[in-house]
Amino acid sequence: GIQITVPSTQTPEVLDVRVHRTNCLTGVDIVERDDAIRLTSPPRTAFDLASILDPDALGSVFEQLIDERKW
């Protein structure tokens, strides 16, 4: 499903979207696509995935980041 991360001061209510709140979301953690959609940067996304992926899957994510030079 769709998941979003927002500053802890925001309280969006979006149907069928899991909302995560953080106190540590800075400008360096955010990238914007050409169509103006804002996303967490690849390194921040990998960091956030670390708590839910098993070690093999997380290793695969980091290998892809390194291969694509997205750090």
C-alpha positions, 0 to 999 in steps of 0.5 A, a space after each residue: 500500500 501507499 505510505 507517506 512520511 510527514 513532519 510530526 506537526 502534520 496530521 493528514 488523514 488520507 483513506 487507504 494511506 499509512 501515515 508515518 510521522 517524524 521529527 527528523 525530516 529535513 530538506 536533504 531528505 526530500 527530492 522532487 520529481 519533474 511532475 512536482 511530486 515530493 518524495 523522500 530521497 533514496 537514502 532516507 527511504 532505505 533508512 526508513 525501510 531498515 525497520 521493516 525489511 529482513 536483512 537480505 532484502 535490506 541488503 538488496 536495497 543498499 546494493 541497488 542504491 550503491 549501483 545507481 549512486 543514489 546515496 
